[in-house]
Amino acid sequence: MFKARIWPVLIALLLAATAQAATLVVYPFAADDPITGTAVSRAVADAFRADHEVYGPAVAPTAAPPFHHEGGFYNPVTFHDDTSGLSATMLLRGATGADLVLNGHISEVDGLLVLQLAAALEGRQLTLSLEAPADDPAALATQVTTLAAGLLRLPAVPAGPGIDLGGTDGLLAEAVYNAGLTGGLEQALAQLEQPELEDEDSARTLARAIRAVLEGTDDGDPVLRALLSLNAERLDEARSADWFRTAAAQAELPALQLWEAMLRLSSGSSSGEVTLPEAAPGWPYGQAVRLVHSGAPAEKLAEELAGADSAALTAYSIAARINGDTGLEKDALRRLTKVDPWQAGAFERLSFIAFDEDDPLTALEALAVAVQLEPGNDLYWTNLGWAQYLNGLPEQSEQSSERAVLLAPGQTVAHYNLGLVRITAGRLGEALEAYTEALRHDPAVNDAALEDLEDALGRFPGEPAVHYGLAWLLEARGERSLAREHYGRYLERRPAGTYAERARARIEMLELPPPELQVQDAPTLQLGRTALDPSAVQAGDPLTPVFEVWTPGEVLPPSLSLELELTSDATGEEAATESTEVTLPPDTVGFVIDAFILPLPADLEPGAYTLQVTVSASEDREVRTELGITVSPAEDPLRKLFGYGITLQAVDSGAPLFDSSALGDWEGSSAGLLEELARMSDAADDVLPRISQGRFEGLTGGEAFRAVESSDLRDFLRWIAHRELQGASFVFVDTFAQWILDGTPGNQAD
């Protein structure tokens, strides 16, 4: 009832003024059904398009430009997890320089469409809830249009179009939604070319701009073309910058000029060759981008904080962080929390700084706000619990940590915090339950948890349970000697009781020789998941030894050190080596090692070699096994792909182009790849620009595809077969096209 009474009064007040042309950005309303959200936001945008400069849902997602500092590009929008809320909307208005930004989220509740609308304009922002029948989205669009007209002080509310989600409006909304996604232009164009939309002017306009982007022509609406180019799967930065220059000459939105400058910088133009536009009057973000890019001194940046909006303050704070200027960063963040008190990220960052500066009270104050803004954020509750512990508030700390693990049962730090709070209160059983739960989610004992218990010995010198907890975690980590020591200290203080008996039992066990390590006589070999004959190894193979480690004793230690070493039988020289640490689940008796790769050098000399596997653990435990292998020259480049589990997929079906049966048949494999390229060569002519570098320089995409030879495929496979891409899948044609566009770069070092 209260909302219903105030609504007519609010609109009447907002409409009582003279209007002028405005820049309006309407973001696609987030929704469980994105088509509904896009259709409503598109209808709002279309209502104002005749008399105002409007950026609708197809281009609004890319309208906010990044800033450049110390060689990196940073878009302030990416620092918001919720891009539909009021805080993000304020930032988007600041970053674009628009007069008004509309944003929001639609949900369907009990037969109603409920829009949580966020609106931001200079010096003012608001959020409110609007409702309309679920079968009448146009009514929702009308309410938003009415509110926006009032905010822009228009003398009349423009009439908006109807919305038929089951007809052309639904089809067009789906195309608009896809056009606003990175890599979605091709799908959007296909949808816009449906016969049902051939008489829709807006569909033709959008399709023409998308086609210009995909074909690299100067056709279509300049502003649409420029902003849509940012969603191209392969962004041609220089061409896009040219398009933004044309768009900026015909439109008022300040962000367009800034986008051109950022694209010029990113495309390789030196900072000295790129002139950033003068910041438009009343556009603090534009001024921030200029100052941050130019490397202005901290004193100058500090002078700007008082008049900066949330977008500008975000830029100043990030630049200060990169520069290592904590004082300026704190000043910018504190100002940001005043300008935008809904931005939880600013409070989070202030808490991190406070922890680093050993100021737990300030951290607590910041996190107390953050959890109110984002009550579902388990990290905030975890850190609040830690701050409360440091401030001597154990009950509140336990409550916050319990909230964190309710939100995220795998939040191990919160489990450790619960264990710490409980053990310092002498509640040993409950503490061990929390520690057990932490290790269930991650069997590697957290170093910080041990440090916290060491610290607690000083904070709570009268509580012997801290020694027991420390002993328990040290034993879980495999540090038997230290664990035995702390169990003994617990017994000195608490010689009787259930846990005293358990401590004595653990001491007796820990005084015995540690469980022996054993391995099988010789490992087997795999190339990826394919069994490999040790006499058929090739230079460059990524070998995966497979072997089991076990113990005849109680359990294996929780952490094992593994080392693989390949030596030449002829010279005794080391040819390859790798080492790693493996954390085992609690109470493990036997464990199969099958995911540790030893990459052989590509130029490894043919001959006989010995692969030695060494497994070691705490208390000087060590065991070795070895395997003789025979290495021949590298012949089949597919072997490295299989060794790293990298899959090349067909462009049409996404199915793997090869399986293990292809190994050893490079002639047949290369013929299949050449056939795939030839089949897609016409499409490559349509979508790829002329090659500007590398061995195919000067050719069109299709000409390059048709000119490829088997030796080129070898080079490509050597380039992509890298251990950092282990387990990845790629569409072969797309990845090969990118390799050509990048100038056919050489091998990546393992």
N, C-alpha and C positions, 0 to 999 in steps of 0.2 A: 504493500500500500504506500509506503513512504516513497519508493521509486516512482510509482505511478503519479503521485502528486507533484513531484519536483520536475518531472520530464517536460511538461508543457512550459513551465516557467523558465527552465534552463534554455530551451530552444528559443523562446521569445526574446530572452536577453541576448542570446548569441546572434540573432538575426538583426538586431537593432543597430545596423551600421552600414556604411557604404562599401562596395566591393571593388576589387581590382583583380586582374589576372594573376594567378598564383601557380607555383610549382607544387604538384601533389604527387606523392609516391604512395602507391597502394600495394602492399606486399600480399602475396597469396596467403589467405587465412589458413593456418594449419588446421587439420581436421582428421578424424578417423577415416573419413572418406575425402581424400584430397580433391576430388572432382567437385564436390559440393563447396568446399572452401574456396577453390579457385573460381568457380562460377559466381559466387557471391562477391568476391573481391573484384572480379572483372566487371560485373554489373555496376559496382560503385565507381570504378575507374571510368567506364564508358559514360556515366551520367555527367561527368565533368569535362569530358574530352573536347567538346565543341568550343568552350570558352577559356580553357586553362591548359597549361602544360602538364600533361599527366603521364606518369610512368606506372603502367599497370603490372599485373602479376607475371607477365612473360619476361619482363626485363628488370623489375624491382630487385630480385635477389642478387643481381650483380652490380647494382648502382653505386654501392659504397666502395670507394677506392682505397687501396692500402697506402701506407706511408713507407718511406725508404730511410734506412739508417744503418750505417756501417756495413754496407754491402748486402743487407737483408731486407726483405719486404714483409710487412706485418699488417694484416687487416684487423682492425679492432673488433670487427663483428665476430671473428673466430674465438674471441675470449668469452663468448656467451654460449652456454649450453642450451638455454631456452631462447630461441630467436623470435618468439612470438609475444613475449611479455613486455611490460612497460619499460623496463630497463633497457632491453635491446632496442626497442622502438625509439627511445630517446637518443641512443647512440647512433642509430641509423639516420635519424634526422640530422644529427650533428655532422655525420660523415658525408652525407650527400649534399647538405646545404639547402634542402627543400624547405618550402614554407610549411608543409604539413605532411606528416607520415602517418599512415593508418596501417594497423597490424592487428593480429589477434588469433584466437583459436576457437573453432566451432566444435561442439559436441552435441550429440542427440540424446536428450533425456526426457523420458516419459512423453514421447510424441512431439517434443519441442526441439527446435534448433536453438542452442544457447551459445551466443558469441561473447567471449571475454575480449572485449575490444580495448586496444591500446592506441592512443592518439598522442602525437607530440608535435608541437610547433614552438616557435621561438619563445622561450621564457615560460612555457606552460606545457603541462602534460596531464593526461587523465586516463583513467581506466574505468570501465563500467560494463555491466552485463546486459545484453540485449536478447530478446526472445522472439521467436516467431514459430508458427506451426511447421512441423517437419516437412509438410507437403507444399509449403509456400516460402521457398528461400528468397523470392523477390521481396517479400515483406521485410525480411531481415536486411536486405540490401537497401531498401528505402529508409529504414531507421538510421543506418550508417550514413547514407547520403544526407539525410536531414541534419545529423549531428555535424558532419564535415562542413556543410554549407554554413552552419552557425559559427563554427570555429574559424572559417575563412571570411566571416562577416559578409556573406552574399545577401543581396536584397531578396532573393527568391531561391527556393530549393529546386535544383534541376530535376527534371523527370528522368527516372532510370528505366532501363529496359526490363521486360519480364524475363523470367528464367524458366526454361523448360528443360529440366535435366534429362528427360527421356528423348529429347529431340536434338536440334542443332546446337543448343546451348551446352548440353552435356558433351557432345562431340568436340565442340570448340574449347571447352574448359579443359578437357583431357589433353588436347594439343598444346594449349597454353601452359599447362602444368609441366609437360615434358620439355617444352622449349626453355623453361626456366631451370632445367637440370643440366649439369655438366655432362656433355656427351649425348644429350637428348634431342638434338636438332633434327637428326635424320628421321627419328620416329615421329617427332612433331610434324615434320613436313609430310610424311606419308599420311598422317591423320588429316591434315589440312586439305589434302588433295582428294579426299573422299567425295563422291558425287553429291552427297547430302549438303556439302558446304560450298558448292561451286557458286552459289548466288549470294554468299555472305561476304560483304565488303571487308570486314575485319579479318576474315580468314584469308582472303586474297592478299591483303596488305602484309599480314604476318608471314604468309608463305613466300611472298616475293622477297622479303628481307632475309628469311632463312636461306632461301635458294642463293641469294647473293653471297652470304657468308660461306656456304658450302662450295660455291663455284669460284669464289674470290673475285667477284665483279663489284662494280660501284652502283649497282641497281638498288631500288627500293628506298624506303624511308631511312634517312641517314642516322637518326638516333636509334631506331630499332636495330639497324644493321650493326652499329658499333657495339651496343650493349649485348646483343645476342652473340656477337663474335667471341665474347668471353666464355661462352658455354660450348664453344666448338671443342670437339675431342682433341684436335691438334690446333692449338692457338698459334696463328701467325702474328707475332707481336708487332712487327713493323707495319704490316697492313692494317691491323686493328688500330694502331696508333693513328694512322692516316685517316681512318674512318672516324675516330673520335675528334680529330681536328675539324673535319667537316661538320660533325654533329654539334660541336661546341659553338661553331659559328652561326648555327641556326636555332640554338636553344639557350635557355637561361640557367639551367641547373649547373651550379659551380663544379660539381663532381666530374663533369665531362672533360673539362680542361685538365683536371688533375689526373684522370685516367690516362690521357694521352701522355703526360709527362712520365708517369710510372711505367707505361709500356715502352717508351723510348729508353728509359734506363734499363729495363729488364732485357730489351732486345740487343743490348750490347753497346749502346751509345754511352760515352763516358759522362760522368757527372758534369764536367765542364761544358759538354755539348748540349745538355738539356737544361732548358730554362723553365723552372716551375712558375706557374701563373701567379700573379699577385692575388692574394687572398681577397675574395669578395667581401665587401663591407658586412660586418655582422656574421662572418663565418670563421669562428675560432679554429675549427679543424684545419682549414686551409692554411691559416697562419702557423699552426703547430707543425704541419707537414713541411712547410718551408724552413722553419727554424731547425727542426730535427734533421732534415736532409742536409742543411748547410753546416751542421756541426756547431751551432750557436753555443756559446758558453753557458754553463749552468745558471749563472746569475741572470742571463736574459730569459732563459726558460722559466726560472722562478718568478720573474716579473709578470709572466703571462698567466700564471695559475689562477689568479683571482677572477679573471674574466673568461676563463675557459669553460666549455661545456664538457659533457661526459666523453664525447669522442676525442676531443683535444686532450683532456686529462689522461685518457687511456694512452694516447700516443706519448705524452710527456713521461708518464710513469714507466712505460716499456723502454723508452730511450734511456731513461735514468738507470733502469735495471741493467741494460746492456752496458752502459758506461761504468757500472759499479758505483754509482752515486746514490748510496742508500738514503742519505738525507733528503735529496730532491725527490727520490721515489716515494718516500714516506709522506712528504708534503703534498705531492700530487695525489696520492691515494687518499689521504685524509680529506683533501678538498673534494675528491671524487665521491667519497661517502656522504658528503654534504649535498653536492649537486644531484647525485643519484643514489639515494639511500637504499635503493632496492637491488643494487648490484652486489651480490654475495661475493663475487670473485675479488673485489677490492678488500673486503674484510678478511677473506682467506689469505690474501697476499700479506696484509698487515700482520696477521697472526704468525706467518712463517718468519717474517722479519723479526718480530718480537721474540720468537723462540731462538733464532740465531743470536739475538742480542741478550739472551738470558733474562728476558723480561716476561715471565709467565703471566703476570697480572694483565699486561696489555694484550697478550695473546688471548687470555680468557675473555676480556671485554669484547674483542673483535669476533671471536668465535661464538659468543653468546648471541650476537646479532645474526651471524651467518646461519646458525641452525634455525633461527626464526624465519629467515628468508627462504631457506631450502631445508625444510624439516625432513625430507627424504634422503638427504645426503649423508651417507654413512661415514665418509671421511671427516666431515665437519664434526659429527658426534664423537668420533674417535679422538680427534685432536682436542676437542673441548674436554673430554674425559681426562686426557693427559694434562692439560692446563689446570684443571681443577685439582688433580693429584698434587701438582707442583705447588699449588697455592694452599695446600692443607685442607682440602675439602673432599675427604674420601667418600662420603656418602653420595654426594653429587657426582663425583667421578665415576663411581660404580654404576649409577643410574645412566649416565651418558654412554658409557661403554656398553652396557646392556642394550641400550637403544641402537647402538651401532651394529651389534651382532644380530639383533632382530632384523634390521634392514638388510644386512649382508652377512650371512653366517660364515662366509669365508674371509671376513675381515680379521686376519690373524693378529694384527697389531692391537685391535680392541680386545681380543682374547688375552693377549699378554698383559694388557693394562688391567683387565679384570683380575688376572692372577696376581699381579703386583699389589693392587689395592687390598685384596683379600689376605694375601700372605703377610703384609705389614700389619694387618689387624689380628694375626694369629689364627686365621681361618684356613688352616693348612689343607684340609680335604677339599674345600671348594676351590682353593687356589690351584691345586693339582688338576682338578677337573678342567679348569680354564686352560691351563698349559697343555693338557692332553688334547683338548679341542683345537688349540693352535697347531699342534704338531700333526693332527689328523688332516688338516688342510694343507700344511706345508711341513714335511718332515725335517727340513733344515732349521736348526735352532737359530732364532734371530739374535744376531750379535748385540743389538741394542737392548734386548730383554735381559741378557746377562749383565750388561753395563748398568741397567736400571736396578738390578738386584744388588750389584756391588755398591751402587750409590745408596741404596736403601739400608745397607749395613751401617752407614754413617748417620742416616736420618732417623733410623729406628734401632739404636744400639741395644735396647732392652728386649727385642723380639727375636728369639732363637729360630722361629719358623723361617726367617729370611735365609738362614744358612741351609736349611733343608731344601727350600725351593731352589737355591743356587746349586746345591749338590745334585738335585734331580735333573735340572736342565743340563748341567755339565756332563752328567752320565749319558743323557740322551744325545749329547753331542760327541760322545766318545772320549771325553777327557777324564779318564778313569782316576788318575792320581789326584787331580784337583777335586773331583767329586768325593772321593774317599775322605779327603781333608775336611770338607765342609760337613759331611755327615758326622764326622768326629766332633766338630765344633758344636753341632746341634746337640749331640749326646752330652757334651760337657755342661750345657745349660739346661737340658731337659732329659735326664737319664731314665725316666720312667714314662710308660704310656705306649699307646699303639704305635705311634710314629717313631718312638725310640727303638722299639723292637724291629721295626722295618729298617731303620737306619743301621742297626747292628747287622741285620741280614745282608744289607747291601754292601756294607764294609767287608764282610766275610767273602762275598762273591767277588768284590773288586780286588781283594788281596790275592786271589787265584791268578794264575797266568792268563793273559787275555786269550779269547777264542782264536784259534788258528785259522788262517786263510788258506783255501785250497782252490785250484782251478783245474779244468780238464787238461789232458795231456797236450792237446794242440787245438788252436781255434780253427773254425771254418771261415771261409770268405764269402762275401756277397758283393754284388754290384747293385747298389740299391737294395731291392728285395729279391734279386735274382741270384741264385747260387752260382759261385764262380770257382772253376777248377784252379787250384794254386799254380798249375803248370801253364795256364793260359792267361796270365796277367799281361796287360799292355801298359807301356809308359803313359802317364797321364791319368790312369784309372783312379777314381776315388774309391778306395777299398774300405769295406766295412767288415772288420773281424767280428766274429760271433763266438762267444764263449760264456761259460757259467762260472761264477764265483760262489763258493759255499763255505760253510764252517761246520765241523763236527761238534763245536762247542755250543754255548747258549744261543747267541744270535750274532749276526754280522755287525760290525761297527756301523754307525749311522752314516759315515762318510768314507768314501774310498777315493784314492788317487790312482788314476790310470795313465800309463805312458806306453805309446807305441813307437817302436824304433825299427827302421829298416836299414840293414847294413849289407854291403856287398860281400859275397863269399870270397871273391877274388882279391879284394884289397883290404877288407875289414873296415872300410870307411863308411860313415853314416850317410845314407842317401835321403832319408826323410824321417821326421819325428813329429809327434803330436802328444799333448798331454791335456788332461781335464780332471775335474772333480765330479764325482757322482754322489748324490744324496739318496740314501735308501729309505724306504718306509720303515716305521718302527717294527721291531721284532721280526726282521727278515733273516731267514736261515740260508736261502739260496737266491741268487739273482742273475738273470741272463743279460749280458752286455751286448747290445745289437744296434746301437745308434751312434757309434763313435767312428768317424770317418778319418782315414789317413789318405790325403791326396798325394799321389805319386807325381814327381816332376814330369813335365811333358817331354823333357830331353833326357830322361833316365836311360842310361846305357843298357842295352840288352844283356841278359845273363842271369846267374843264380844269385838269389838274395835270401836273407833270413829275416823274418818278421818276429821281433821279440815283444811280448806283452808283459808289462810289469804292473802288478796291483799292490798298492801299499796302503797302510792305515796307521792310526795312532799307535804309540808304544812300539815303534820299530817293527811292525808287522809287514812282511813283504813276501810275495810269491811271483814266480815267473813261469811263462810258457812260451814256446816259439813254434814257428811254422816255416818250412822252406818253400820258396816260391820261385817261379821262372818268369822273367820279364822279357817280352818281345817289343819291337817298335810299335808306336801308336798307328793304327790303321783305320779304325772306325770311330769318327767323332761323336757318334750317338752314345758311345759308352759313358762319356762324362755326364750326359743328360740322365741316363739311367742311374748312374752312381749317385747323383745328387737328387734323384726323384723328381726331376723337372719334366713336365709334360707339355708337348706341343699339340695343340688342338686344331681340328678342322674348322674353317670359318663358318660353315653352314650349320653343322650339328653340334659343335663343341666337343665331339668325341676325340679321344687320343688318335693321333696319326700313326703311332707305332706301339707295338708291345714288344716283349722281350724276344719274340721270334725274329725280329728285324736285326738283332745284333749279329754282326758278321756278314751282313749283306748290304754294304754301303752303296753298291751300284744300284740295287733295287730301291733302297731308301731314298737316295738322292734323286732318282727318277720320279718317285712319288712326290717329293717336295717341288721339283721343277714343274710337274704337272699341275700342282695346286697353285703355283704362281702364275702359270700360263692361263689357267682357268679364270683367275681374278685380275688379269692384266687390263681388261677394258674398264673394270670398275676402278682400278688404280689410276687410270687416266682421268677419270671423273673426279676423284676426291683428293688426289695428291698433287701438291705443287710441283713445279719443275725442280729437279734436284740441283742444289746449289753448291755441293761440296762432295769430296770423296771420289771413288772410282767411277761412279755413275753420274758425275757432274754434267749438267746440261741436258740430261734426258728427262722425258716425262716419266710419271710413275709407271705407266704401262710399258714404255720402252725399257725402263730399267728392269721390270719384272721379266720381260722377254729376253733380256740380255744376260740374265744370271746363268752362271755355269756351276759345275759341281765344286770347283775350288772356292767359289764365293760362298757356297753353302757351308763348306768346312770352316771358313773364317767366321761366318755368322754363328755357327754352333759353338765354336771355341769361345766366342764373345759372350754368349748367353749362359754357357755352362759354368756357373760360378757358385761357390759354396754358400754365399749369402742369399742366393735364390733357391736354396734347397727346399723341395716340396712344392714349388710354385707351378702354376699352369698358365700358359700363354697361348693365345690364338696365333698360330704361326704366321699367317699373312700379315696381320697387324703389327706384330713385333718385328718381322723382317722389314716392313715398310718404314718403321721407326729407325731401324738400323741404317737403312739407306739414307733417310732424311738427315740423320746425325753424321753422315759422312763416312759410313762403314768403319767405325772405330775398331782398333785392334783388340787383342786378347785382354781380358781382365786378369790381373794376377790373383791367384788363390791366396 
